[in-house]
Every structure is written in structure tokens, then in C-alpha cells.
Amino acid sequence: MINNMEINKTNKTIFLIIMIMSSILGLSQSSCETDYAIYRNEYKQKNYEEALKSWRKVYNNCPTYNQNTFVNGPKLYYDRIKNDENNKQYYIDTIMNIYDDRIKYFGGEDYILGLKGSDLLKYSPELYLESYVMLRKSVTSLGNKSNPEVILSYFKSLDKTQRNSEEVTKQDVLDAYIILSDIISYNINNNSKYSKYYEIAQTNIENIFAPYASCEDLVLVFGDRLNSNFDDIEFLRKITSFLDKKDCTENEVFFTAVEQLHKLSPTSSSSYDMGNNSLSKKNYSESIKYFNQAIELEEDIDYKASYYLRLAYAYQMTNSFSKARSAALSAAELKPEWGEPYLIIGDIYVASSSSCGSTNLERRSVFWLAVDSYRKAKNVDNLLSEKADKKISTWSKQFPSKEDCIWEDLQSGDSYKVSCWSNKSVKVRTRD
């Protein structure tokens, strides 16, 4: 049997071991605090070479002490890459290991893979495929929470992979572009703090995407997918919005997608697209119907005003000049600071000149109304000054001549009521 003396001896040994371990742990904890404080102070002062000495001790001896160790670590090695080119590969490998350990100790794999993939693409661009795999997983998982720099890196890696391997097709690039555009658009509208960074990413992505954006390629790619997604409202919305954004609307793929979307889910936007479809086919009565429908369904003032201008054009093409002017004036009422409706009204007057009256004076008097409308456009909206001035210069040359006015016993400055549909009085002027 074990006597009390032996038990007491054993307990003392255990106690001594505990005390020694506690002392060691205490010293270790104290050392971590000291090394962490030193590296963080040097880091904040941007003394990266000095910071790295203490950072390594924290990273190697107490990696779980604070996540800042992994947040700051890559930047310390960016500095080493900049100042020690000969050991660049070693530093790149170290950065990759830091990201792996950060995932190991603190999780957040989807987010960290975005950072890791971006750095790999930046410092080892020849490893674009490896970067692409990481970045695709990150963006696919995080969606609207994706970092703008990661989004841009993802598209860069996607482009490089498509151009240099068979892993990615043009269809993959297009699909990714649409998804990334949606993510960027969401953040520009809902993430005011960082919206400017998403705008920068958008500009750079547009530049990369340009070679893929020919209308012919887009129609070919979307055409292949349209039949298999014919009842997918979200897909139809994306395809119509995308083709419209790329000014690629004069094709059967767009027409078919618009018509199907309007059948499945009629909205002001689909009505507007249907109106434009009808215009392109010179089916003006149908376009008038759809534009009126778009106006009725739309609540946003800016969109509604633009729809009124398209309605005005459709009426103009049917020689319904009075209705065309009324539609343009409705746009002007919605947006009083917008001069575009008055440019359109001027164009309507010009378009009607050949059908107004039987004499030179009667026909040419319409140009007085047109020029006055152009002048009003630039007075309301000075951004239209150059455009309005060109129209004024062109159509002032079509004013009646002095001889035309003499035959009607008129002089410059007199008031004259223009015949035909306009039913407006205007000041007499001559072109000579």
C-alpha cells in the first residue's frame, strides 16, 4: 500500500511541475505581448524592416495571439519584394503561407482566398490559372460582399486563362462579366463608403472585356443560350439589359428575348424595349402603343421623361406632329431643367416643314419655330449649347428670304402666325 508520505511526495512533484509550466507559459505570454507591441509600433511607423524582426517571433511562437499578425504580414513582405529582388520567390512563398495559416487559425477561407489569389496574380502572373481557381471560389462564395480589388483580379485571371488555355471559354468570360457587373452595380448603389473603388474596378473590367464585346460575338453567345433559358425571367432580363447597354439591339436575339420577357413579366422597361423593337421594324403604331404602356407603368420621373421623348419620335414618324410636340412637352414638364425635349420639338417642326402651306413663306416659316425651340433648349440646359448652336446655324439658313416676306407685306420683327398644325405666332426674320 502507498503510505501518506508517498502521496504527499507525489502531490508536491505535480505541484512543482504545474508551477514551472505556469512560469514558462507566463514568460511566453509576456514575450508575445512584448514582441507584438514592438512589431506593431514599428509597423505603424512604416519601419517595415525592423517590424519584421519582432513580427517573425510572434508569427512563429504565438500565431493565435492576434489576427493582425496575419493581416499585416503580407505587407511586410511586399516591402521585402520591393527591396530585395533576389529573394522574391522566397517572399512570395512566405506570403502564400501566411494566408494559409490565417485560414488555419482564424477561418474565413472564402475571403482569404480572394486576397491570396490577388497577390499570387500580382507577383507571379504566370500562375494565372492557380490564381483564377482561388479568385473564382472567393467571388462565387462572397457575391456582393466581394472586395473590388479581388473582383478585378478575378476578371484579369479569367481573361489570361481564356487566352492561354482551354480551361475557360468566351462563354465563361461573358457569364462572369454579367455576374461581376451585377456585384459592382449593387455596391455602387448600396455601398457609398467604397463605391468609388467599385467604379474604378468597373472601368478596368470594361477595358479588359472590350475585345469580347463585339455585337457579333455577343449575339452568337447569347443566341446559343436563349433557347435553353426561354422561360427564365432573370436570364431574359440580364440578356436584354446587357445587349442594350452594349448598344446591340438590332438583332433577332434581342428582339426575341424582349418579346418573351414582355410576355412573362411585362414592365415599363420591357414595354419600352418592345416600343424600340417596333420602331426598328417601322411598325410605328405598335411602338406608340408600347411607349404609352411604358409611360403608364413607370414611376421614376427620369425614365418616364425619356419614354415620352421616344413616344414623340414615334408620333413624328407617323406625321402626327401635334401629338409628337405634346409628348415632348410632357417630358419637359416632368424635368423642367432638361433641354432635350426642346431640341426634339425643334426637330419636329423641321420634319413638318414640307407639308406646311403652299407658299415659300408658309413652308419656311416653320424654321422660325424650330430655331426658337433650339434656343430655348440651350437656355434651359447649357450643356446642350453646342448641339443647339449647330442646329440653329443649319436651319437659320432655311429662313424665308426678304423677297418672300415682301410679297406678304412683312418686315423683320413683325409677328406672324404659322399655318398648318403648329398654330403659333412667331417673330419674322430673314436668311439674307
Secondary structure, DSSP 8 states (H G I E B T S, - for coil): ---HHHHHHHHHHHHHHHHHHHHHHHHHHHHHHHHHHHHHHHHHTT-HHHHHHHHHHHHHH-TTS-THHHHHHHHHHHHHHHH-GGGHHHHHHHHHHHHHHHHHHH--HHHHHHHHHHHHHHH-GGGHHHHHHHHHHHHHHHGGG--HHHHHHHHHHHHHHHHH-SSS-HHHHHHHHHHHHHHHHHHHHH-TTTHHHHHHHHHHHHHHHGGG--HHHHHHHHHHHHGGGTT-HHHHHHHHHHHHHTT--SSHHHHHHHHHHHHHS--HHHHHHHHHHHHHTT-HHHHHHHHHHHHHH---HHHHHHHHHHHHHHHHHTT-HHHHHHHHHHHHHH-TT--HHHHHHHHHHHHHGGGS-SSHHHHHTHHHHHHHHHHHHHHH-GGGHHHHHHHHHHHHTTS--HHHHHHTT--TT-EEE-TTTT--EEE-----
